[in-house]
Amino acid sequence: MSMESNYDKFPAVKVDGSVVTGWENIFSLLQSQTDDKVIAIECYQGVNEEEIKSNLRDLGSFIDTKLLLKEESEIIKLTQEDVTDDAIFGFITKLKLEAFFDHEKLQNKQKELENKPKELTIVCGPGAFLCAPNADVKIYADMARWEIQQRMRRHEVHGLGMNNAHEAVNFQYKRAFFVDWRVCDKFKKEWFHKCDYLLDTNTSGFPKLVDMATVQEGLTKAVGQPIRVVPFFDPGPWGGHWMEEVCDLDTEGKPNHAWCFDCVPEENSLLLNIGGEIVEIPSIDLVFFRSRQLLGEEVEARFGQEFPIRFDFLDTMGGGNLSLQVHPDTTYIQQNFGMNYTQDESYYMLDAKEGACVYLGMKRGIDSGSMIDDLKKAQEGNVAFDAEKYVNTFPAKKHDHFLIPGGTVHCSGKDSMVLEISATPFIFTFKMWDWGRLGLDGKPRPINIEHASKVIDWDRDTVYAENELINQVAKIAEGDGWFEERTGLHKRQFIETRRHWFSKAVIHDTQGAVNVLNLVEGDEAIIESPNNLFEPYVVHYAETFIVPAAVGEYSIRPYGKSEGKTLATIKAFVRTKA
């Protein structure tokens, strides 16, 4: 396709206030406020404590909390049950941050601080608030998870209490996903609201310090209006080139763009435009600290402080097939990985070339044992796996919607642009066949035939797919200049999707549950509050946006160059009522 991109890659929530930028200015501010006090700087995993230390050490004496942690060998033993020996998967930990500390060292340092001489003291690192719970100034150094992962790729960061920056990225990520981030998140929930400042060090060498009252105001403002989190684009072995044009991406040094995590609050960032200065925080903070306003009471009651809906892009335009894969059912993911719910999903086709297809469900009458045997032979490198012998292929065109409940074998073929709408546990994909190719690092990507063989629903065959999984579209409402269609998801899935076609304003209502939408047709639209509760909000083609539950009623209509044309949105929400 050919179009002028107006996709906003850096959406931000505007907040009144001011930001202190640069280490020199931060140093001066803290020096003027603290005299002989204690400053505690709590660091999320991935924050570069050495950068903080090197720039603030001259304020006074410095306590590095990493020196109070248990020995690495003890932490490895402590976390082994959750980290496991698997290359990809672990178990969601129940550990708390306190478990990582040598309690004698911690208690001694706490007593030392209580009796310290009259001098300014900085306590910095993970567990700074454990060491100095009564610090005069508390600062939370937060970190976006995508920046952490970039640092992992550059081997710049270590796990909690570990010296593992040299490890392969998948091992670093696994430890962070199953252990470190869970531990840090629990601690963050306890202390975040008690802090005086937030420190943004996502950009090395250019820190930003903002008072926590301003951050809290930003979170409150965010849940009272439509918002977007910051999309993250990444290349992959099967990646394509559609997003490069539509989303105006920099292609220098990148072979393709395979993924865009356009609405994955656990991984994305939220930008706050504070008096013209951009401060980046993890968007999961919005889920943690404004969960009821964001999710709605019923959704929060069901999922807790988790954002259950995920929107992301899978671009195979000019690329290759995705890996042939399957997701576990709820029982399997609960018993084996400690997750509460599984990754049921769907493929909504934003675009597709002629001849594009989706692999979906088993062919009727195939022998399951033969298929698993052939997959294992292919994995050993003896022969290529004949996917079309066992798996259905269905033609795919723009605006088709394929439903993929857990247990269904699937993958998108080449020359497609998929908007993946799914539940959030995004790491639990069991790859069975990757078409004999290598990852971008030149190494084979992990294959999980053993897990997959235990979760495939062999009854999801051709007839089942045709009758229940492909374009289950039904018109359910219409009005002046608009009509609404239900497009899924499957009855086994907790997400409902609705598509609205409109040439005039169409009224929506969150009905007390978070809505996630994407403008799947048309150049731009405007979202407005009938009661002027938020400023009009403009969205562009292919942008995913969140309407928090607290917003209630809102309208969407064509805007700008799209006025007088027919547009479409796809909307997802959690089914809370029969």
N, C-alpha and C positions, 0 to 999 in steps of 0.2 A: 504494500500500500504506500501511497505518497501523500503526506500531509505535513502542514507546519505544526510543530510540536508546541503545545502550551502547557504541558505536564509540569506540575510544580514539584520539584525534587526536595525542596526545603520548606515545607509548611511550618508555620509557627503560630503560637497563641500569644497575643499581645497582652502585656501586663505592665502596669505602672510600677516604677521603681528605678533603682540604679544598681549597677554592677561594678565591682572593683576588679580591674583587669591587670594582669602582669604581676610577676613575683615581687617586683620592687614596691608597687603600690599596696599589695597584700601585706608585705612585710611592715610597711609604715603604718597601716591601719591596725594591725595586731599589736605592734609595739606601742602605739598611742593608747590602746585600750587596756593593757594587761598588767603593766608594772611587774609585781612579783607573783603573779597568778599562775595557774596551771591551764594550759591549752591542750585539749585532747582532740586529735584528728583521727577519726575512725575511717579506715580505708576498706572499700569493697575489693574483693579479689580482682586483680588486674590493674589496680591503681599502682602507678610507679612511685612507691614510697621514697625511693632514693632521690627522685626529682624534688619532692617536698622537703626532704631532709637537707639536701644541698643548698636549697634556697632559703630555708628558714632556720638553719642551725645557729646562726649568729644572734637570734633572738634571745637565746638562753641555753640552759642545759637541755639535752635531747635524750628521750627514752624511746628506744626502738622496740616495739612489742614483739617483733619476730624473735627476739632473743629470749622471750618468756614462753615460747611455744615448746611443746614436747619435741623430743628428737624425731627426725624424719622417719627412722625405722619404727618408732612407736606409732606415728600417725599412719604409716602404711598398714601396720597391723590393725589399727583402730578402724580404718576405712575399707579394708579389703572386702568385707562382706557386701558392701555397697558398690565398690568399684568393680569387683569381680575380675576374672581373667579374660573376659570376652573383649574383642577388639572394639566393639561399638556400644554394647548395652551393659547397664548396671542396674542398681536398685535404688529407688529414691530414699535417701538417708533420713533417719530420724534423729541424727546427732545434732547437738547444739554447739555453738562456738566455744563454750566453756570446756568442752571435752578435749579441745586441741591444746589446751594450756597445761604447763607444768604448774600445778596448784601451789607448790611451795615457792617457786620463783615469783608467781603472780602475787601471792600474799606478802612476800617480802618487799616487793616493789610498791604495793599498796601502802604498807606501813612506812616505807621510806618517803613516799609522797606526803603522807599525813604529818611527818615530822621534818619536812624539807626546810632548808634554809630559805631566807627571803630572797628568792631569785625567780625569774620567769622560767618555767619548765614546759617543754613541749613533749607530749606523749603521742606517738604517731604509729599507725599500723592497724592491722586487724585486731580487734579487741581493745582498742585504746580506751573505750568507755568501760570495759571491765576493769582495766588497770586504774583508771581515774574516773570513777562514777560521779564524783562530786566536782569535776573540773569546773573552773570559772567560765571558760569559753569552750563550747562543744561545736566541732565542725565535722560535717559528714562529707567525705570525699567519695562521691558516687562515680559510677562508670557504666557506660553503655555496653551492652553485651556484644554488639557487633564490633565495637572497637577492641574489646578484650580478645575476640576471635582473630582480628587482624594482628594483634600483638602476639597471639599464639603462633600464627603463621610465620611471623618474623622471629619467633623464639625469644621474645623479650620479657615474658612474664612467667611466674611460677604459680603452682597451685598453693592452696592454704597449707603452710608449714612444710612445703615441698621444695626441692631443688630440681625441678623437672622441665625447665624451659627447653631443654634439648630434645625432649621426647617428640614423637610424631604427633601431629596436630590432633588426630582422632583420639589419642590417649589423653592429651591435655583437655580436650573438649569434654570427653566422657567424664573425667574426674570433676570438672567444673559443673557440668549439667546435673549429675547425680548427687554430688556431695557439696562442693564449695559454694555454688550459688544458692543452694537450698539452705545451707548453714548461714550464709551472709544475709539472706532474705529474712529468715526468722529473727535475726538480731536487728536488722534494719527496722522491722515492724515495731520492735520494742523501743527503739531509741530515736527514730527519725524526728518525731514531733517534739522531742526534748532538745533538739539542736538549735544553736544560735545562727549558724551559717551552713550553706552548702558550697562545696568546692568542686568545680568542674575542671577536670584535667584531661578531658578527652583529646584535646589537641596538645601534644607535647610542647612544652616551652611557652604556652600561652594560657595560663590558668585564669579562672574567673571565680570570684567569690561574691556570693549574694546572700543577703540575710534570709533566714528560713521563713520569716513571715511573708516575704515576697513570693517565695516558692510555693508556699501554702495557698496564697491568693491565686497564683497561676493554676494550681490544681483545681481550685474551686471554680475558677472561670472556665477551665477546659470542660468540666462536666455540665456546664450550662449552655453549651453551644455545639454545633457540628465541629468535629476536629479531624485532622489527619495526623498519623504518626509518620516518622521519616522513613521513606522506602529505602531498602538496601538492595543493590544489584550485585550479582556475582556470576562469574563464568562457570561453566561446567563442561564435562566431556561430550555432552549431547547438545550443547547450547546453540541458539540461533541468533537472529539479527533483527527481529521485529521491534523489540523494545529500544534498540539503539536509535531508531528513527522516531518512533512514537513518543518515547520518553526523553529524547535528546541526550543520549549518553555519550560520554567520552570513550572512544574505542582505542585510544593509544595504549599499546602494551597489553591489550586484552584480546584473546582469540574469539570471544563471543560473549553473549550474556544469556545465561541459562535460567537464572532465578531472579525474581524480585520479591522480597518479603515486604509486601505492601501494607499488610495489617497483621502483624504478629507481635502484640504488645510485650510478650515475654522477651523478645529479641530486639525490637525496634526502639528508637529514641523518640522523645517528645521535646520539641524545641520551644522555649519560652523567649519571646522577644520582649526583653525588659528594658524599656526606655531606649530602644534601638540597638541594644547589645543582645546577641543570641547566646542563651545558656542551654546546654544540652543535658537532659536527664533521661534515665531509662523510662520508657513509657509504662513499664510495670509498676512504677511508683504511683501512677494514677490508679491502677487496679488495686494496689495495696491500701491506699489512703483515701480513696473516694469510691470504694467498691459499690456501695449501695446506690449512690447517685449515678454512677456509670452503668452498672449492670442491671439495676433494679432489684427490688426486694426478693422476688421469687427466684431470679437467676442467682443472686448471691446466696440465698438459702441452699440452693442445689449445688453450686460449684465453689462456694467460698470466695476467697480473694484470688480467683483465677479467671482469665478472660477466655471463654470457651470457644470462640469463633475465630477461625483463621482464614484470611484471604491472601493468596500469593499467586505470582505469575510463573508459568513454565513455558519457556520459549524454545520451540524446536524448528522455527522457520529457517530453512537453510541448514538445519542441524541434523540430529539423528533421533532415533527412538529413545524414550526414557528407558530405564531398566525395567524389566518385567518383575512385578512386585506384588506383595499382598500385605495387608495390615491385620493385626490380631483382633480377636473379639474382646469384649470387655473382661470376661473371666480370665482370659490368658494374660492380658496386660496387668490386671490386678495381682494375680498370683505370682507372676514372674518378674515384674518390674516395679510394683508398688504404685502404679498410676491408677487414678480413680475411674478414668474412662478412656476409650480408645479413639483412634484416628479414623473414624468414618469420614468419607470425603466425597467430592464430586468434581467433575470437570465441566466447566462452562466454557464453551468455545468462543473466545473473543474474535478469532479469525482462523482461517484454514485455507490452504491451497487445494486445488483440485487433486483428488487422489489421497488426501489425508485420511487417517483412520485412527480409531481407538481400539486397543486390545482389551477385551472385557468378558470375563466369565469363561467357563470351560465348554468345549465342544461336547455335544451329546455323545454318550457311549464310549468316551475315552477311558483307558485303563490308568487309574491314578498311580499304581506302582510303576508302570512303564514310564510315565512322565517324570516321576522323582528319580528313577534310575537314569534316564536320559539327561536330566539336569545335573546329576552328580558326574556323569561322564564328561559333560561339557565343561564343568568346573575343573575337572582334572586336565582339561586341554586336549582330550582325545578327539573330540568331534564338536561341531557347532550344534547348538540346541535348535531344533525345528519348532519354533514357537507356534507357528500357524497350524501345526499338526494337532495341537492340544487346545489352543486358546482361540476364541472367536475374534474376528476383526470386523468392526462396523465402520462404515463411512462416516466421516465427520465434516460438518460444515459450520459456518458462522452461526452463532446463537443456539447450537445444539447443547443439550445438557445431559450428561451421563452421570448416573448416581452410582456410588461405589461404597456400599456398606462394608465394614470389616469382614475379612474372610474371602473377599472377591478378588480374584487374580485380575490384574489390569496393568496398562501403561498407555501413555499417549504416544502415537507414532510421530514420525518426522513431519515437518511443514505444518505445524499447528501452533496456535497461541492459546494457551489454556489459562483461564482464571480458575484456580483451584479453591473451592470453598469447602472447608473441612472443620472438624473439631481440632483442637489445638495440640495434642500430644504428637508433635511433628517429627520426632526422632525415630519413631517405631515403625520403620519401613523395612520389611524383610525382602531384600533383593534376591531373586532366584537366577536371573540371567542378565548379563550386561552386554550382550552382543559381541563378546570377545575383545572388547576395547579396554584401554587403560584410562585411569584418571588423569587429570591435568598434571599431577606430580610424577607421571610415568609409571605408576604402580597400579596393580589391579585393585579395583574397589572391593570392599568386603561383601561377600555373598553369604546369605543366611538360609540355605536350603533346609537345614535342620529345624529352625524355628518355623519357616514357611510351611513345611510339610505337616506341622501340627495344627495349623490354623486355617488352611484352605478349606473353604466350604465347597465340596465337590458337586453339590446340588445347584450351585449357581451356574447353570448351563445356558445354552443358547436360548431356549424357550423362556427361561427365567429372566435373562437379560433383556430380551425383546419385550416381554410383558411388564417388567417392573423397573428396569434400570435406564431405559433410553427415552428421552423426551416425554416424560410423564407430565405433559402440559395440559392445564385446564383453565379456561377463562372463568374467573369467579366474581368479577365486579367490573363495572364500567360507568362512565359519566361523560360529561361534556369535554371532549378533547382528550380522553384517556381511557385505557382499560387495563385491568390487572389480571395476571395469570399466576397460577401456582405451578412451579416447575419442579418441586421436590422439597426436601430430600426424601430418601426412602423411609418407610414407616419404622424401620429399625434405628433410624438416626434421629437425634434430638433437635436437629436444625431444620427449620422451615425456610424455603426460599420463594420469593415472589418477584415477578418481573412486571414492571409498569411501562407501558408505551404511552407517551403523552406528547401532545402539541400545545397544550395549555397547562395551567397549574393543576397539580394533583395533590390532594391532602393526604398526609401520612400521620400516624400516631404511634409512638413507641409502645403505648399501652403498658407502660411500666417495665419494659424490657429493652435492653440495648439493641439497637439496629446497626448493621454493617452493610454498606451499599457500595456499588461501583457503577459509574456512568459507562454503560457498555455500548451505547449508541448515541452519537451526537457530539458536537464540539465542546459545548459548555452549558451548564445549568446553574441556577441560583436557588439556594435553600433559604427560606424565610420563615419567620415566626409570625403566625396570625396575631399574636399578642405582643409583638415587639420585645420578646424576652431575650433575643440575641440579635446581633448585627447580621444583615444578609451575608451569606457565605457562598462564594462561587467555587464550583468544582469543574474539572475538565475531563475530557475523554480519558477513560481507563484509570482514573484516580479512584482509589478506595477511600471512603470516609466513614467515620463513626458518628452516630447520633446517640448520645448518652440517654439512658432511660429517663433521667430527670427532665429532658427537653419536652417530652409529651408531644403535643401536636406541632407539625411543621409541614411546609409545602415545598414542592420542587416544580420548577417551570423552566422552559427553554430561556436562554439568556444570550445576549450579544449576537454573535454570528449565527447562533442556532435558533433565534426567534423565528417563528413561523414554520419550523421544521418538526419532524417527529423524532423524539429521543426515547431512550430506554435506560432504566436502571434495573439492576438485580439487587434484591434486598434479602439479607439473612437475619434470622432471629431465633432464639431458643423457644421451642414449643413449651409453653407453660400451662396451656389449657387444652382440653380435648376438643 
